[in-house]
């Protein structure tokens, strides 16, 4: 590879989340506006004040992993490996010794092995045990999933984990994009995962008082908070000429990336920070507002996020905002925290490839401070040339991806 910046494309995708255990079932749920949020099924749920979440139901770890693997893989790692298998199968890419040295893994997660922390704190503090399993540390560490993916597919290039709360996946995918575009790598497995839906994970989030007890209703005037989800999505990002030379099907092109810090508040979002990040992503992609047809919003269903994000979009897009569609798929699959941007990228790819815009479900009452086309309740058919995927995290850490149709 030589010359200027390389083009970067997506050649494989995989997921497991509350809407489905693969990409096909997930996109079908998004098209139908189905909700993956329901009553939590976990130990001591009666002690929680928030008892709903977007849980992965019908999942049997023993159907996918042997006993030794289960002892080593936290739930978030299991989800990651399953999503990676799907992405690799669709892509058809393989990694010889030379290829493996030019390929790697960048994944996002906020909590890492939260289930492992929870189980072992119970074991020591509640049950009074004085020993834990020898694999507790390698099981709970945030880089566990990235490391196991690298070992599974002989990826010997840059491999690491990004933890920037709710922007983790977008930061990971943005860095993967930049490494390929710069010529450092030819292909990267990238995305993110989260599995915080255990007693300790939910109890910690209850303390913030931002959680809904009944539903996630982004942009609706009667919204009352976010709903947590779990799962993973993983993609194969690949240098365009490399993908074309091997005859790979291209799902979409990653065209630009922006990242900023608010440097303002640990939990309150900044309109200005969101604006700057979207502008940087579009400038990086060579896009003007009129070319962007859809934004997958951060859209958590909290008043602070929804209002600041809509204000930022309106300010960035100006008159073009009248023709812009923006939706929050968190209304269906919940907020996967560090994994959420990866699952949301599936909706962006669907918009570009199928001309289907995923809806914001649960929308009941218009909010004058969110006066945009939020694609309420029902998916829409519309051809779009380019899309943005927004992620704005606690700590004021923002990451926006820009994609074009292949």
C-alpha positions, 0 to 999 in steps of 0.5 A: 500500500502506498500513496495518500489516505486509504479508503476504509470499508465494512465487509462483515458484521455480527451482533448479539443483543436484546433484539436478536442473536444475529444481524438479520434478526436484529435488523428485522426487529428494527424494521418492525419497531420491536422492543427488546426491553422487558422485566429483568431476570437476574438474582435479587431483582426484587432488591432493585428499584429498576427492574427492567432492561434490554436483556439478551434472552434465550442465551445458553453459553454452553451451546457456544463454549466449552467448560474451560472457555466458560471459566475464562470468558465473562459474559461480555467476552462471550458476546464479543466472540459470538459477534466476531464469528458472525462478522468474520464469516460474512467477510470471508477474510482470513489472516496469513502470517503477513496479513495477521501482522497488518491486522488487529482488534480495537474494541470498546467497553465501559465496564468489562467483566462486571458479571465476574466482579459481581459474582466474586464480590458475592463469593467473598463478602456475602458467602464468606469464601477466602478464595476466588478462581485463579482466572478472575483477573483475566476474566474481568479485565477490560481487554479480555474480549480484545485479547481473545478475539486476537488469539481466535483469529491470529491478529498480531497487529494493534490490539487493545480496548477503549473505555470512554463510557458511552462513547467507547465503541465509537472511539474504538471504531474511529481509531480502527478507521484511522489506523487503516486509513493511515496505512498502519493496518489492512484490516481491523475487527472493531466494535464493542460489548457490554454486560452490566445487567447483574445486581451490582451493575444495575444497583450502581446505575440506580444511584445516578437517578437517570434510569426509567422504571417503565420504558425508554422514550427518547425525544418524547416530552413524557420521557423519564430516563434511560434503560440499560441493555447488554450485548455486542456488535463487531465489524470487519473494517478493511482497506478498500483496495484490499477488499476489492482485490479479494472480491469482498461484499462491501456493506458501507464505507467509513468516510470520517470520524470526529472526537472531542472533549467537553472539558466541562462536566462529568455527567452533564452533556454540552451542546457545543461539544456535540456540535464540534464533533459532528462538524469534525466528522463531516469535514473529515468525510468531505460532507456538507449538511445537505448530504447527510440524510440520517443521524443515529442519535445518542438519544438516551431518553434523558432530558439533558441528553435529548435536548442538548443533542437536538439543539446541537443538530439543529445548529449544525445543520441549519435549514438542512435539518428540515430534511434530516431524519434522526432516531434513537434505536436505544428505544428498542435495544436499550443503552449498551453503554460501551457497546451501544455505538456498535449496535447502533452502527447496524441501523446506519448500515441498514439505512445506507444499504436497504433504505430503511430508517429505524424508528424511535419507538415509545414516542408519545408526546412532541417536545418543542425542544426536540423539534426534529424529524425523530422518525416516531414509532414506525420505520421509514423507507428513504434513500440516503447517501450518508449518515452520522452515528453519534455518541456522547459520553459521561466525562464529556467524551464525544465520538461521531462516525460518518458513513457513506453508501458503498 
